[in-house]
Structures are given as structure tokens and as C-alpha cells.
Amino acid sequence: MENNNLPSDDNLLDAKDYAALKALHTSTSGRRWKNKTGWNFTSETPPPAEAVSDWHGVTVVGDRANCWQFCRELLRINLIQLIL
């Protein structure tokens, strides 16, 4: 008997996207962001893509994450802090 409450590999976020989001979060001091709603890396395996679509600044299409506008702004802020 199959447990339908567990996420299948078909609806998990792409593993490379999860790793990239985790690297972005770590390298930009994500714990200190003003709005870090949803950004959760307590699991080593990617979460369901639907859950990641609730993360601040992230949109998900299928199993792929996109945070272009949010990431661009975040990197701009970090570059300014490096210059100052």
C-alpha cells in the first residue's frame, strides 16, 4: 500500500535549484534578512516545489525555482555593503 501523504520525486524541487538557493542563503547571511519567510534548509533533501513557492522572493514553475528579481536586489545590497 502506497502512502500518498509523502511527496514523490515528481513534485520535489529540483535538487540543483535547492542547492543554489541554500548557497545563496548561506553566502548572504540569510538568517539576518529582514524578510526570510519560508526559507528553510533543515532538510538535506529538496522540499516539495509547492512549499518553496511560498518562500519570500521565490517563484516556482514545475520543479524549478526562480528568484531573479529578489536575488538581483539581494546581491546589489551585498555589493554596496562591500564597497562601503
KETITOR-142883 format. One record per residue: z, x, y of N, C-alpha, C in turn; residue number from 1; residue in three letters; chain. Coordinates in Angstrom, 3 decimals, always signed. Layout:
ATOM  Z  X  Y  Z  X  Y  Z  X  Y  NUM  ala  A
...
END
This chain:
ATOM  +0.000  +0.835  -1.188  +0.000  +0.000  +0.000  +0.000  +0.876  +1.246  1  met  A
ATOM  -0.892  +0.596  +2.159  -1.047  +1.380  +3.378  -0.128  +0.852  +4.471  2  glu  A
ATOM  +0.495  +1.773  +5.231  +1.346  +1.390  +6.343  +0.488  +1.352  +7.602  3  asn  A
ATOM  +0.186  +0.168  +8.095  -0.678  +0.021  +9.267  +0.029  +0.294  +10.577  4  asn  A
ATOM  +1.326  +0.585  +10.551  +2.052  +0.892  +11.777  +1.915  +2.352  +12.177  5  asn  A
ATOM  +1.447  +3.194  +11.262  +1.277  +4.600  +11.566  -0.105  +4.825  +12.162  6  leu  A
ATOM  -0.217  +5.722  +13.164  -1.530  +5.976  +13.738  -2.418  +6.696  +12.741  7  pro  A
ATOM  -3.683  +6.328  +12.690  -4.627  +7.035  +11.838  -5.250  +8.153  +12.658  8  ser  A
ATOM  -5.908  +9.089  +11.972  -6.572  +10.176  +12.683  -7.650  +9.650  +13.615  9  asp  A
ATOM  -8.156  +8.455  +13.332  -9.233  +7.882  +14.139  -8.796  +7.516  +15.548  10  asp  A
ATOM  -7.512  +7.229  +15.757  -7.106  +6.814  +17.097  -6.141  +7.796  +17.764  11  asn  A
ATOM  -6.054  +9.017  +17.240  -5.248  +10.050  +17.879  -6.077  +10.746  +18.961  12  leu  A
ATOM  -5.389  +11.260  +19.968  -6.061  +12.032  +21.000  -6.671  +13.277  +20.368  13  leu  A
ATOM  -7.813  +13.702  +20.857  -8.460  +14.915  +20.394  -7.471  +16.086  +20.488  14  asp  A
ATOM  -7.349  +16.866  +19.418  -6.359  +17.949  +19.350  -6.579  +19.006  +20.436  15  ala  A
ATOM  -7.824  +19.318  +20.744  -8.100  +20.316  +21.790  -7.719  +19.785  +23.166  16  lys  A
ATOM  -7.938  +18.505  +23.389  -7.538  +17.905  +24.667  -6.020  +17.914  +24.798  17  asp  A
ATOM  -5.322  +17.609  +23.704  -3.856  +17.625  +23.717  -3.355  +19.032  +24.034  18  tyr  A
ATOM  -3.962  +20.034  +23.414  -3.560  +21.422  +23.666  -3.836  +21.805  +25.118  19  ala  A
ATOM  -4.961  +21.349  +25.664  -5.294  +21.663  +27.056  -4.323  +20.996  +28.025  20  ala  A
ATOM  -3.984  +19.733  +27.768  -3.016  +19.043  +28.624  -1.654  +19.720  +28.555  21  leu  A
ATOM  -1.275  +20.149  +27.364  +0.012  +20.839  +27.183  +0.007  +22.163  +27.941  22  lys  A
ATOM  -1.094  +22.905  +27.871  -1.201  +24.179  +28.587  -1.146  +23.964  +30.094  23  ala  A
ATOM  -1.829  +22.933  +30.572  -1.798  +22.610  +31.999  -0.373  +22.277  +32.438  24  leu  A
ATOM  +0.290  +21.446  +31.669  +1.664  +21.031  +31.969  +2.592  +22.239  +32.018  25  his  A
ATOM  +2.472  +23.121  +31.041  +3.340  +24.295  +30.961  +3.057  +25.275  +32.100  26  thr  A
ATOM  +1.776  +25.542  +32.348  +1.418  +26.570  +33.326  +1.634  +26.132  +34.771  27  ser  A
ATOM  +1.806  +24.847  +35.000  +2.016  +24.352  +36.369  +3.414  +23.764  +36.564  28  thr  A
ATOM  +4.344  +24.168  +35.718  +5.737  +23.706  +35.813  +5.831  +22.180  +35.810  29  ser  A
ATOM  +5.215  +21.573  +34.820  +5.163  +20.119  +34.721  +6.504  +19.426  +34.766  30  gly  A
ATOM  +7.539  +20.096  +34.325  +8.878  +19.482  +34.375  +9.322  +19.206  +35.801  31  arg  A
ATOM  +8.714  +19.909  +36.764  +9.109  +19.752  +38.169  +8.165  +18.857  +38.962  32  arg  A
ATOM  +7.113  +18.312  +38.325  +6.204  +17.420  +39.039  +6.971  +16.224  +39.571  33  trp  A
ATOM  +6.552  +15.714  +40.716  +7.177  +14.506  +41.265  +6.909  +13.303  +40.378  34  lys  A
ATOM  +5.672  +13.166  +39.905  +5.337  +12.049  +39.015  +4.814  +12.622  +37.713  35  asn  A
ATOM  +5.636  +12.599  +36.699  +5.264  +13.104  +35.378  +5.337  +11.986  +34.337  36  lys  A
ATOM  +5.103  +10.765  +34.788  +5.195  +9.591  +33.920  +4.338  +9.774  +32.672  37  thr  A
ATOM  +4.967  +9.677  +31.536  +4.274  +9.696  +30.256  +4.043  +11.068  +29.652  38  gly  A
ATOM  +4.010  +12.115  +30.456  +3.693  +13.443  +29.937  +4.798  +13.883  +28.979  39  trp  A
ATOM  +4.494  +13.832  +27.689  +5.487  +14.077  +26.649  +4.879  +14.966  +25.573  40  asn  A
ATOM  +5.491  +16.090  +25.341  +4.998  +17.033  +24.335  +6.059  +17.326  +23.279  41  phe  A
ATOM  +6.831  +16.328  +22.916  +7.866  +16.528  +21.909  +7.282  +16.673  +20.509  42  thr  A
ATOM  +6.037  +16.269  +20.333  +5.382  +16.373  +19.027  +4.352  +17.495  +19.042  43  ser  A
ATOM  +4.239  +18.204  +17.936  +3.215  +19.236  +17.808  +1.839  +18.625  +17.557  44  glu  A
ATOM  +1.807  +17.405  +17.037  +0.535  +16.747  +16.748  +0.179  +15.804  +17.880  45  thr  A
ATOM  -1.106  +15.612  +18.121  -1.531  +14.722  +19.202  -1.038  +13.295  +18.999  46  pro  A
ATOM  -0.665  +12.648  +20.085  -0.232  +11.250  +20.018  -1.447  +10.327  +19.964  47  pro  A
ATOM  -1.213  +9.042  +19.768  -2.326  +8.089  +19.847  -2.981  +8.169  +21.229  48  pro  A
ATOM  -4.300  +8.102  +21.244  -5.039  +8.177  +22.511  -4.592  +7.084  +23.470  49  ala  A
ATOM  -4.290  +5.923  +22.950  -3.854  +4.803  +23.797  -2.581  +5.151  +24.568  50  glu  A
ATOM  -1.665  +5.889  +23.946  -0.419  +6.279  +24.620  -0.703  +7.248  +25.763  51  ala  A
ATOM  -1.635  +8.154  +25.566  -1.959  +9.151  +26.592  -2.629  +8.499  +27.804  52  val  A
ATOM  -3.294  +7.390  +27.592  -3.930  +6.705  +28.721  -2.894  +6.183  +29.718  53  ser  A
ATOM  -1.629  +6.149  +29.321  -0.547  +5.745  +30.222  +0.061  +6.927  +30.976  54  asp  A
ATOM  -0.366  +8.134  +30.670  +0.153  +9.312  +31.355  -0.381  +9.331  +32.789  55  trp  A
ATOM  +0.474  +9.687  +33.733  +0.064  +9.760  +35.138  -1.111  +10.720  +35.294  56  his  A
ATOM  -2.192  +10.221  +35.899  -3.345  +11.044  +36.207  -4.339  +11.244  +35.087  57  gly  A
ATOM  -4.095  +10.665  +33.924  -4.978  +10.875  +32.773  -5.674  +9.575  +32.402  58  val  A
ATOM  -6.971  +9.660  +32.185  -7.713  +8.537  +31.623  -8.220  +8.981  +30.255  59  thr  A
ATOM  -8.382  +8.032  +29.362  -8.834  +8.338  +28.004  -10.009  +7.429  +27.670  60  val  A
ATOM  -11.050  +8.033  +27.139  -12.200  +7.287  +26.633  -12.365  +7.694  +25.182  61  val  A
ATOM  -12.203  +6.733  +24.293  -12.226  +7.052  +22.867  -11.019  +7.913  +22.535  62  gly  A
ATOM  -11.263  +9.120  +22.050  -10.154  +10.031  +21.750  -10.118  +11.215  +22.710  63  asp  A
ATOM  -10.884  +11.128  +23.816  -10.987  +12.242  +24.748  -10.258  +11.949  +26.055  64  arg  A
ATOM  -9.504  +12.944  +26.540  -8.727  +12.810  +27.772  -9.503  +13.377  +28.954  65  ala  A
ATOM  -9.290  +12.781  +30.114  -9.893  +13.248  +31.343  -8.834  +13.171  +32.434  66  asn  A
ATOM  -8.613  +14.287  +33.096  -7.661  +14.286  +34.216  -8.261  +15.031  +35.393  67  cys  A
ATOM  -9.571  +14.913  +35.552  -10.274  +15.718  +36.540  -9.674  +15.630  +37.936  68  trp  A
ATOM  -9.521  +14.444  +38.497  -9.006  +14.323  +39.870  -7.571  +14.827  +39.956  69  gln  A
ATOM  -6.732  +14.411  +39.030  -5.332  +14.829  +39.035  -5.228  +16.338  +38.843  70  phe  A
ATOM  -5.967  +16.884  +37.894  -5.907  +18.317  +37.612  -6.408  +19.134  +38.791  71  cys  A
ATOM  -7.473  +18.662  +39.420  -8.010  +19.369  +40.582  -6.975  +19.432  +41.701  72  arg  A
ATOM  -6.323  +18.321  +41.979  -5.301  +18.282  +43.024  -4.102  +19.163  +42.654  73  glu  A
ATOM  -3.706  +19.108  +41.409  -2.578  +19.912  +40.934  -2.884  +21.400  +41.071  74  leu  A
ATOM  -4.068  +21.801  +40.691  -4.444  +23.212  +40.807  -4.556  +23.635  +42.259  75  leu  A
ATOM  -5.056  +22.747  +43.125  -5.143  +23.050  +44.558  -3.752  +23.318  +45.130  76  arg  A
ATOM  -2.807  +22.485  +44.786  -1.431  +22.655  +45.265  -0.853  +23.970  +44.776  77  ile  A
ATOM  -1.088  +24.299  +43.512  -0.567  +25.549  +42.963  -1.220  +26.768  +43.606  78  asn  A
ATOM  -2.503  +26.700  +43.921  -3.165  +27.803  +44.595  -2.610  +28.009  +45.997  79  leu  A
ATOM  -2.363  +26.929  +46.706  -1.781  +27.019  +48.046  -0.398  +27.680  +47.973  80  ile  A
ATOM  +0.381  +27.298  +46.986  +1.716  +27.907  +46.849  +1.629  +29.390  +46.539  81  gln  A
ATOM  +0.612  +29.811  +45.793  +0.435  +31.231  +45.509  +0.063  +32.016  +46.764  82  leu  A
ATOM  -0.729  +31.382  +47.627  -1.185  +32.048  +48.856  -0.045  +32.188  +49.849  83  ile  A
ATOM  +0.789  +31.156  +49.925  +1.877  +31.182  +50.912  +2.940  +32.059  +50.418  84  leu  A
END
